[in-house]
Amino acid sequence: MTLSVPRAVDLRNEPVDEVLDRVERSLQVRLDRRTIVRKRRSVGARTDRDTWVRIERRGFDRIGAQGGNGPEAAAILHGVAMPRWFAGFAWREQDEPVMWRADEFELATAAPVGKAALVVDPGLPDGWWAALNASLDALAGQRTPRIATPDTETATQHLVTTTLRETFPELSDTSVDEWATAHADLTWANVTGPEFCLIDWEDWGTAPRGLDAATLWGNSLAVPALAERVWKERRRDLESRTGRLMALFFCAKVVGPHAHPQDPRLEPARREAARLVAEFNAC
């Protein structure tokens, strides 16, 4: 049976009281409505037992081979600074090919560094960068049958090639030669500071090497010194062949057909893309 495409929903605007009530009953917690954080496809809140509950809505068309239990599956990872996972449950939305999932975690001791992309340097201490490096290195060294879903799209060679060729048709070879385990949504909204912790694990899995580094770097482009620091810290990934492809992969999403003229990353991304394309074509 072919499933229809689910109704598009933005949870920043959608009523979620019934969902929150169901989660409270199932997990036997009380959610503090004053602490609710709404994102496009997830809602989170603090509980009366000093934990954090994250609730996600995901269409069946966005689950595929990866599965919909990313936070639970991430509990097996070691050497990564992340909140401990305690419990979770899922249910299907009535009459829709949509899964809701709620997960309860250890409460992070620090807040997210900022929004997904930054326009001001957060002034993170050296210890934060050391923890970032240790976590990304430990993560990349582990193996999983899960396939990463950056921006909810399955990380495949086809996705990389079509994304790059659409914006940079002059690239002659877009083949990915290294794959590694990645968080797959490493924005500044998903890391805490000044104490480092990596949150929101629904999209993790195998991806082209350097995807995480390129995502954090790309979301720093409006702050040149910060972007330079990310590149310096993750140089081994970003200066690999596949890592440079991932930097271009990120730039393609900023400067491509859907570029937003007010995006503060736009002009820096154009400059970096020109540099990276020239380097590839010179090889």
N, C-alpha and C positions, 0 to 999 in steps of 0.2 A: 504494500500500500504506500502510495506517495503522500507525504505530509505536505500540507499547504504552508506557505510562508506565514509566520506569526505576525500579528498586529504590531506595528512599531510603537514602542512606548518609551517615554523619557521619565524616569522615576523622580527627576527633580520637580516634575509638575503633576505627576499622577497621584491620586489618592491612595494611600497605603495603610490606612488604619486597620482594615480587615486582615491584611497580611501581618502586621505587627501583632495583632491580637492572637492570631493563629500561632505565631512563633512563641509568644509568651506561654501559651497553653502547652505547646509541645516540648519546649525546653525547660518549662517550669521556672521561668525567670520573670522579672519585671523590668521592662525597658524604660530607661529614663528619657522621656520624649524631649527634654531640654537639650540633650546631647546628640540628637539625630544629625547625621551627616548624609546628605543626599547626593548621589552621582547619577549619571545617565542610566546605568543599568544595575545599580546597587544602592542599598540603604544600610547604614550602620548606626549602632547606638550602644551606650554603656548600660550595664545591667546592675541590679541591686546586689549582686555578689561580686562586684568589681571585676567583671569580665567585659568583653566586647563581643557583640553579635553583629555579623555581617550577613545581609540578605541579598541574594542576586536573582534576577530574572533573566533566563537565557532560552532562546528558541532551540528546538530540536535541530534545526538546520545549522546551528552554531556549536553543536556538541560533537557529532561525528565520531571519529576514531579516538578523539582525545578523552571523551567522557566529561561528565559535568561535576566531578568531585575533586577539583583541583586543590582546595584547601586541605581536605582530608588526606589526599594522596601525598601532599607536601610534608606531612608529619613524619614521613620516613627519612627525610633529608637530614644530613648531619653536617656540622661545621658552618651552618648558615645562621646569621642573626635574624631570628624571626619569632613572632609570638607562638607559644605552644597552642596546639589545637586540642580542644576538650571534647566537643560533641558536634553533631550535625544531623540534619534530616532534610529530605526533599519531598516535593509533591508536584503533581501535574496540575496546571491551570485548567479548569473545566472548559471543554470545547475549544481549546487552543493547543497547538503543538509547542507548548512552553513548559519548562521546568523552573520551579522556584526552589532555591536552596538556602538554608540558614545554617551558619556555622558559628560556634562559640569559641572564642580564643582568650588566651591570657591578655590582659590589658597592657598595651604598650606604655612605657613610662615617659615617652616623648611624643610630641605631636609631629604630623607630617611637615616636611621642610617647607612646602608651599603648594601652589597649584602645579599642574602637570609641567608647564613651562615657566621658567623664571625670568624676570626682568631686572632683578636686583640680586647681587651676590649675597648669599646667606651667611658668609663668613664662617664656614664650618672648620672645626679644629682638625689638626693632623690626625688625631686618633679616629675621627670619623672616616677619613679616607683610608686609613689602615684597615678598619673594620669592613668597609665596602670592598676593598680588594680581597681580603680574606674570605668573605662570603661569596663573592662572584667566582673566585678561583675554586673554592670547595664545591660550589654548585656545578660548575662546568665539568668537573671531574667525575660526576655521578651519572649513571645511565638510567634511562627510563623508557618504557614503551610509549609514553605520552608524546604527542606532537604539539608543539607550542601553537598558540593562536593569537598572534599579535593583532590588535584591533579586531579581534574575533574571527580573523581569517587564518586558515590552516597554513602553517609555515612549510611550504613546499618549494621545490625548484621552479615550478610553474608560476607560483605567486611572485617569486623574486624576479624572474625573467620578464613577466608581463608588466610588473610595476616599473622596472627600470627601462624597458624598451619604450614604454608609453611616453616617458619624459626625456630619456636620453637615448634616442635611436642610434646615435653614433657609437655606442658601446658595442664592441665586436664580440665579447665573450662575457656572459653573465653567469657562468657555471659556478656553483658553490662547491668548494672542495673540502670544507671542514664543517662538521656539525657538532654541537655541544648542547648540554642542558642549560636552559635559560629561564629566567623569570618571565620574560616576554612582555612586560608592561612596566619597565623600569623608568618611570617618570618621577619627578620631584614630589608628586602627591603620594607616591607609594614607598617613600623612604622617610624615616623620622630623623630628627636632629634636635639638639646636638649629639644625643646618643643614637647611634645607628641601629636601625631595625628595618627589615624589608617586609612589607605587608601586601595584602591582596594577591593571592596565589592562584586565582582561578584559571589563568592562561598559561601556566608554566609547562615546559616540555622541551623536546628536542627542537633546536633551531639552528640556523647558520651561525657559526662562530662570530662573536662580536655584536650580536643583535642588542644585548643589554647595554653594552658600552656605547654603541651608536645611538641608542634611544636616549640615554642620559645626556650624552654629548649634544645631540640635536636639540634637546629641550633646554640647553644652556646657551644656544647660539646668540641670544639677545644680550648676553653678558660675556663679552669676549674673554675676560680673564678666567671666568668659570669654565667656559668651554675648553680653554687651553689646559686648565687643571685636569678636567676629566680626560682629555686626550693624553696628557702626560701620565696620569695614573693608570690608564688602561691601554697604554701604547702597544703592548704585546698583542692585544686583540685587534685594535683599530688599525695597526699597520701591517697586519696579515692581509693576504689577498682577499679573503672572504670578509674580514673586518672592514676593509675599505668599501667592498660592495655593500655592506650593511650601512655604512655612513651615507653612501649614495641612495640606498633604499629609503633611509629616513628623509634625506633631502628631497627625494622625488615626491613624497607626500606633502611637503611644504611648498615646493615651487612648481608642482605639476598642474594638471588641468583644473584642479579645484583650489588653487592658491588663493589665499585671502590677502587683499592688498594692505590690510591693517595689521597683519601678523608681524610682530617685531622680529621674528626669526627669518623673514622672507629674504631680505637682502643678504644677510650673512650666509644663509643656506645657498643662495645663488652663487656667491663667491666660492664657497667651499665645494659646491658641486662642479664648478668650472675647473677648479684645481684638481679634484679627484678624477674627473673624466680625462683631463690632459695627462695625468699620471698613468691611467690605464692605457690610453692610446699610445703612449710613448714606450710601453713595455713590448 
